[in-house]
């Protein structure tokens, strides 16, 4: 337990890079002209309880049409250094490019900040992020139902760490009363132990200090320990973020999984996105196969805007 606690502190410092809003608040409520429609941004307030029972105030940003029904709610989860407001350029370009076709649904966006991010208190963990996501969705639905008839479809989109947050929520969807819908994962990793292996594998090999006659034994021992390292990390790292498990569960429960990955991703290897796509495709139904989109010229941080037409198509918002 002590080893797990120490590893957890080191892992959290490497995995999460929380930023704060300069004025400690989200954007004030306002109205914007986006494409052919007026959109209102509203701050949502809710709270999350930790394992000790302490309650921490949280906030998220809801972007919805000022008038008319909301048919679709997209919940957006950012990477480990992103804030909710970092999604605004994506939403703006998406809405201004979609045209004014009456066949398109009324779409709202819920932009989530994790505990410890933005103006939120608490600490980011898989558990706290899941609780915060569920409470943010409930707060958004309460606000939307005041101006529309019925409940909108809830779809999920996450980038990098946000892909893990979105997949985790989809896997827990049944228990949280969230019907299966669209799940888009942008530049997802397999899990944190595998990411650690990638990082360690990129380091130069250590020089052997063993005598020449013992070097074959040392090589065998090193290879054995390397194969066992992922298991060891899975036991000792508290924040595993297993997208393999979450994607399988989500696809099995009926979520329509799509994965977008930049071929030049310098942070999360491209093969991880393809591996998760294969897992989702194998676990899902033949009637709704998983989709994989390779973005040839994109890296990790630019794939969302570089592949905007693909995201719009996958989200069902393209004209």
N, C-alpha and C positions, 0 to 999 in steps of 0.2 A: 504493500500500500504506500509506503514511503517513497519507493522508487517510482510508482505511478504518479504520485503527487508531484515529485520533482520533474518528471518528464512532462507532466501536464502543464506546469508553469513555463517550461522552456518552449513546449509546443505552441501554447497560446501566444507567446511573444513573437513567434515566427509566423504563425498562421493568420492571426488577426492584426490588422493595421488600422484601428479605429481613428477616424477623423471627426472633428467637432465643427459645428457651424460657428462662424465667427461671432454672431450675436446670440448663440445658444438657442436659436429658434429656426424652425422651418420657414419657408417663404410665407409671407402674409397672404390671407385669402385674397384672391384677385380673379379677374375675368380676362381671358385672352381670345383673340380671333385666330383660330387655327383652321386653315382651309376655308370651307364654306360655313363653319359653325363656331359659335361661341362656346368656350370651355371655361369652367370655373375650377380653380384650385382651392382645396379646403384642407385644413389641418385636422387630423383625427387624433383624439386622445384616448388612451386606454392604459392598462397596467398589466404587469407580469409578476407572478410570484416565484421566488426561487425555492430551493429545496428546504430552506429554513423557515419558509412561510412569510418572508419579508416581501412587500409589494413595491415595485419600482415603476414610476410613471414612464410611459412610452408615447411616441407620436409617429404618425406616418402621413403621407401626402396623398390625397385623393384628387384625381383629375377627371372630371366628368362633364358631359354636355350640360350647358346651363338650362336647356329646355329639351323636352322629348324624353322618350323612354331609354333606359339603359338595358340593352340586351346582353351585353358581354362585359365582364370584368376581368381584366388582365392584371395579375399580381406579379410585380417585377422585383427580382432579388439581385442585388449587385455583387461585385467581387469584394475581396477582402479589404480593399481600401476605398470602396465607393460609398457615396451617400445617396439617399433617395433622390435628391435634386440632380444628381449626375445623369439620371435617366431622362431628364426633360428634353435635351436635344434629340434623343431618339424618338420620344413621343411626338415632338413637334414636327419632325421630318416625316414621321409615319402618317400623321393626321393631315398634313398639308399636301402629301403626295397621293393620298387615297381618293381624292376627288369628291364629288358631291352626289354620287349615285345613290338613289333612294333604296337600292337593294342592299346596300351595306348596312350592317347592324350599328346601333348606337353603342359605342364602346367607351368604357371608363378604364382608368389605370389606377392601381393602388401601388404606390412607390414606398417600399418598406425600408426602414432603418433598423439594424440589428440592435439588441441591447448593448449599451456602451458606445454606440455610434451616434453622430449627430448631436441631438439634445437629449438622447435617451440615457437613463441610468442603468446600472447592472453590468453584467459581464457576458460576452458572447460565448455560448456553448451550443452544441447541437440541441440540447433540451430547451434552453431559454429561447433560442431562435425559433424552434417549432411552436412553443407556447405564444411567443410574440406574433408569429405569423397568423396563427389561428385567431388571436384576439383582434389583430388588425383587420382581418377579413370580416369578422363579426361587426366591428365598428363601421366598416365601409358599407356592409349590407344594411345596417340600420339607417345610415345616411341616404343610401340609394333608394330604399323602399319608401322614403318620405316623398319621393318625386316620380316614382315609376310604378307600374303594375307588375306584380310577380317578382320572382328572384332572377337575377341575371345568371348566365352560365359563367362559371369561374374557371379560368385558364391560368396556367403558370408558366413563367419564363424566368430563367436564371442564368447568370453568366459566371463562370469560374466557381468560386465558393458559393455564389448564388445558385448555380446549377445543383449543388449538393443540397442547399436549403429547399429549393423547389422540388427536387426528387424526394427528399425526406417527407415533405408535406403531402405530396401525391401518394406516397406509400402509406401514409397515415390517414388518407382522405376518408375512407369508410368510417373509421372510428370518430372522425371529426365532423361527419355529416356533409362532406364535400364530394359531390358526384364526380365521377371520372370524366375528364374532358381532354383538352390539349395540354401537353407538357413539352415545352421546348427547352432543351439544354444547350447552352452556348459555351464552348470550350470546356467541357467537363473533365475532371480527373476520375480515375478509377477509385482510389481511396488515398488517405494520407500516408499509410505505410508504403504504398507503391510510389507516391511522390517522393518520399524520403529516399527510397531505393534509387530513384532516378537522380536525385541530388548527389547521393553518395557515389553512384556509379560514374558521375562526371568528374570526380576528384581524381588526381593522379594516384596510381597504386603506390602503397608504401614500400620502401626498400626493405628487403629481407635482411635480418641480422643473424640468421641461422647459419651454421656451418653448411658447406656444400652438400655433405652427405645427408643432412636432415631437411634440405629444402623441398624434396618431393613430399615429405610428410607435412611440412608447413603449408605447401600449396594445397594438399588435400584437405587439411584442417580449415584453411581459409575458404575454400569453395563450399565446404559443409556449413560453416558458420554463415556464409552469405545466403545459402538457400534457406537457413532457419531464421534469418534476420526478419523477414516479413511477419512470421508468426510471433516472434519476440516483440516486435513493434506493435502488433495488434493487441497484445496483452498489456503492454505498458503505456500506450498512448490512449488517453481517455477520449480524445476527439478524433475518432477514426474516419467519420464521414464516408461510410461505404456506399458509394454510388452503385456498385454492382448489386448489392442487396436491394437498395431503394428502387432502382430501375426495373429489376425483375418483378418486384412486388407491384409497382405501379402498372407495368404492362399487363401483368396477370389480372389486375383489377379492372382493366379496361381503358386505361389512359392511353391516348394516342401520342406516342413518343416520337419526337423529332430531335435530331442532334445536328448542330452546326459547329464546324471546327475549321479554323484556319490552317492551311497546309504548312505555313511558316511559323506556327506557334512556337515561341522560344521559351515558354514557361511550362505549359501543360503539353506533353508530347501528343502529336497528332494521332498516334495509334490508340491512345486512351479513348478518344471519342469514337473511333471505329469499333473498339472492343465493346464499349457500352451499347452502341447501336446493335451489334450482333446479339448481345444479351437481351436487349429489349425485343428484338425481332423474334428470337427464339421463345421468349416467355409470352408474347402477345398472341392475339388471334390472327388467323390467316386473312380475315376480312378487313383487318386494320393493321397492316404491316408497319413496322417502324421505318422512319425516314432518316437518311443521312445526307447532309449537304457539306461538301468540301468547298472551301473558299480558297482558291489557289494562291492568291497574292496577299492574303491576310495573315497577320500574326495574332498575338493573344489580345492585346488591348485595343486593336482597331477593327476586329472582326464584326462587331455589332453594327457599326455604321457602314463598314465596307460592304456588307451583305444585306443592307436594308431591304432591297426588293425581295430577297429570299425570306427574310423574317416576316415581311408583310404577307407574302403568299402562304407561309406556314401558319400564320395567325388568322388567315381567312379574311384579311383586310385589304387585299389588293383588288384594284378595279378590273 
